Amino acid sequence: MIVFSFLSSSLLFSAANAFHLAKEYVFVKKWGSKGTGDGQFQRPHDLDFDSQEKYLYSLDRDGNRVQVFDKNGTFIKKWGSLGTGDGQFHTPYGVDIDSAGNVWVADRDNARIQKFDKDGNFLLKFGSFGAGPGQFERPRMVAVDKALKYVYVVDSNNNRVQKFDINGNFIMSWGTKGSGDGQFIVPVSVEIDGNGDIIVNDRGNARVQKFDSNGKFLLKFGSEGPGDGQFSHMEHIAVDKYNNIYVNDPQADATGNHIPRVQKFDSNGKFITKWGSAGTGDGQFVDPEHLAVDSNGYVYVSDRGNNNIQVFKPVDDIHP
């Protein structure tokens, strides 16, 4: 019995490591089409799971709404419309589901963050147009720490990250326009990894930067171009439970090869793998936008060019 338990643990450990280091991903399924109906999209954007991974929350950017699906893509519910009122949106861009199940939305063109309960009931909002503390010029993404203490917002056109308490009170910010460590040119994503570090997708500099929770620079990786570990009009990022970093890279600028792809890196920015090609078929992309990774390593990608969500599986995942 002791030997059997040891072998079982070893096999499970190996399988977990295989997911951690997986270099091949295969298409599993997709859902969505262009339109205004339930389960249709007008440029789908950010994705995030609730803590139990029962529901996937998706932003329908030009539809100005939140849509909720189960993991199989079955439509569950929706809320939102175009406007400036509570629960309305003007280009909802980023969504984060906190550990209590609340839904935070970066409402880009209303220059604010809105918070809802899991059913879409409005709870609070903060932010206004401007460059002062607590103000925004195109806030694109929001991330809440696991302790429900701090909220981080990437303030794209002000080229900074802002940190708030859980009630939306301004704490601090970091970043200025530039290419130095801790500087940004149109940062578009902010994610929090399992260590509590802050990861920022710095589009204009074609790189990813990592900071501690107080904005201290830790590392960076990436450059402009079509090679492995390079980016061209990089979109958004996700982090898995092993702190691997996934980047949607449409390769859409003049420096790119126009073959859209997802790239995967380890926590130190070392390139692991890539997948994707241009087109409308299964596993192909037109404009891959946002990502979410579940605890089994499945990668969910929103493709705003194809108006769908696609799911990919690491081939050596132990969960069929």
N, C-alpha and C positions, 0 to 999 in steps of 0.2 A: 504493500500500500504506500509506503514511503517513496519507493522508486517511482511508482505510477504518478503520485502527486508531483514529484520533482520534474518528471518528463512533461506532464501537462502544463506546469508553470513555464517550463522552458519553451514549449511550443507556443504558448500564448504570448510570451515575451518576444519570441521571434516574429510572430504575426504582427504584433504591435509595431515592432521596429520596421517590418516590411511596409506597413502603411506610412510610417514616418518618412521612409526613404523612397516611397513609390515613385517610379520614373515613367510609368505608362498609365494613361487614363483612357477609358473607353466610354463612348456614348451610351447612356441608359434610356433616357426619355426626354421629352420636351412637351411644353404646352404653351398656348397663347397664339394670338393672331392680331392683326391690326383692327381696331374698332373701339367702340364705347360700351359694349356689353360686358356682363360679368365674365371675368377671365380673359378679356381682351385688353389690349394695351395701346396707348399712344406714347411710345417711347418708354418702356419699362426701365426703371433705374435701380435704386438700392434694394438689397435683400437682407433680411436677418431673421433668425429663428428665435422663438421663445426658449426659455431655459430647459424645458422638457423636450424640445425639438418636435413638438406636436404640430406647430403651425409655422408657416413661412410667411412673413410680412413683406410685401412688395410695394414699392412706390410706382404709380403710373404717372410719370412726370407731366406730360402734356394733358393728361386726363385729370390732373389735380385731385388725386385721390389715393388712398391706401387700399390695397386689396390683400386679403388673407386667404391662404391656401393650406391644405394639408400637404404632407410630403410627397403625395402622389400627384399633386397639381389640381386637386378638386377644390373648386371655389367654395369659400366659407362665408365671407362677409366683406363689406367695403364701407368706407366713409370718406367724406370730403367733396368739395366743389371749388370752383374758381371764385376767389374773393379775398377780402382782408379781415373778415370776421373770425371769431374763435371757431376752430375746426375747419376753416376754409384755407385754401392754399393758392399760392402763385408760384408754380414750378417747385413742388416738393422734390428735394434732391437726395437727401440722406436720411436713413432710418436706423435707430438702434433700440433694441429691446433690452431693458435693464433686468437685473436679476430678480426684481419683484414683479416682472411682467408688464411694466409700463412701457409705452411706445413713445419715443422721442423722434421728432421730425425736424430736419433742417429745411425750413420754408424759405428757399433761396431768395426769390424776388420780393418777398415781404420782409426780408432782412430780420428774421426772427427764428427762434426755436419754439416749437410747441410740444407739449407733453399731454399724452392721453392715457387712459387705462387700457387694458387689453381689449376692451370692446369698442374703443373709439370715443369714449366720453372725455370731453376736454377737461384738463386739470390745471394747466398753467401755460404761460408764454413769457418770453423775455427777448429783448433786442429791439433795435431800431436802426435806421439808415445812418451811416456816418463812420468816422475813423477814430472816435474816442473809445475809452474803455467801455466794454459791454455793447458797443455798436458794431454793425457789420456792413460789409460791402460784398455781397454774394457768399453767405455762409453755405458751404456745400455739404459738410458732414458733421455729425455729432456722435460722441462716444461717452458712455457713462461707466465709471469704474464699478467693480463688483461689490465694493463696500457701500455703494449708493451714497458716496460722499462728494464726488466731484464729477463735473461735466466738462468735456473738452470739445471745442468747436473749431474747425478749420475755416478761417475767415479769408477766403481766396483772394479777393481783390485788395485787401489790406496786407496780404502776404505775411500772415501770422497765425498762430494758434492762441486761442483764448481759453482760460480755465475759470470755471464758475463753481460755486457750491451747488448742492442739489436743488436749491430753491431759485437758482438763476442769478445769484449775486456774484458780481465780478470779483475774481481773486487776483489774477495776474495774466500776462500774455508774454509770448516770445516770438521773435522773428521780424525781419525787415526785408525789403526787396534786395536781392543780390544772389550771388552764387557761392558765398562762403559757407562754412559750417554753421548751421542754425539759421541761415537765410533761405528765402524762398522766392520763386517766381511762379505764381499761380499754384499754390498747394491745393490739392483737390480732395484728399482723403485723410482721415485720422482714424486709427484703430488702436486698441489697447491689448497688449499680449498678456500671456499668463503670468508674467513677471511684473505686470503693472507699468511696463514701459510704453511710451507713446510712439507710434509709427506713422509717419507722414509721407504721403505720395506727392513729391515735388515735381509737378508736370513740366513746368518751364525749364527746369534744370535736368530733366530726364533722369531722375534718381529717386531713391527712397532714403529718408533719414529716420534715425531712431534717437529718442530722447528719454531721460527719466521723467518721472511724473511732475518734476518742477522745471522742465525745459532744458536740463543739462544735456548737451550734445553727447551721443554715445558712438554712433557709427553712421556710415552712408554707403550706398552701392548704386551702380548704374551709370550709364552714359548714353549719348544719343547715337542711334543707329539700328541696324537690323540683326546684329549678332546676338548670340546667347548672352543674357545679362544686360543687353542694351534695350532701349525703348524709343518709340516714336509716337508721340501724342498719347502717352500712357494714361489710362483711365483710373480705375480704382483698385483697392487692395482688400485682402481678407487674411486672417490669421487662423491657423488651426490649433488644436489643443497641444501640439508639440512646438508651437511658436514658429512653424514654417510660414512663409509669407508668399501669397499668391498675388500676381499683378495682371490685370487685363491690359493688353498691349495691342491696340488696333493697327500699329505700324502705318498710321495714316498721314504723317507729315512727309515733306520732301525727302527727309533723311531715311524714311522707312521703305520696306519692300512691299507694302500694302497686302501682306498676308497676316490677317488678324490672329492673335494667339493668346493663350494664358501661359505665363511663366511662373515657375515655382522655385523658391529659394529657401535655404535654411535660415535659422535665426540670426546668423552672422552675415547674410547676404550672399552666400555661396550658391551659384546656380545649380539646380537639381534637374529640372526637366522643363519641357514646353509641349503644348499641343494646340491644334486648331489649324484651319485653313479657310480660305475665302469662299463664300457661297451661301446657299440657302438650304442645303441638305442637313441631315443629321450630323451633329458634331462640327458643323461649319458656322462661321460668323460673318456678319457684315460690320457690326460695330459693337463688340462686347463691352459692356459698361461696368456692371457691378458683380460682386461675387459673395457667396456665403459658403462656408465649409462646415459640414456636420461632424459629429463625434466619431463617425465611422469613416471619415475621409472623403465622403462624396462631395463633389464641388458643384454648386449651383451657380450658373452664369446667366445674367440678364443680357440679352442682345437687343439693343434698342433699334438696330437696323432691321432685324427680322421680327421684332415685336414678339419675342418669346423668351421663355426661361428654359435652359437646357441643363441636364444633370449628367455628370461624369463620375465614373467609379474608378478608383485605383485597382488595377488588375489583380493585385495580390491582397486585396481586402478580404478578411475572413467572413464578412457579412454579405451574403449574396443578395 
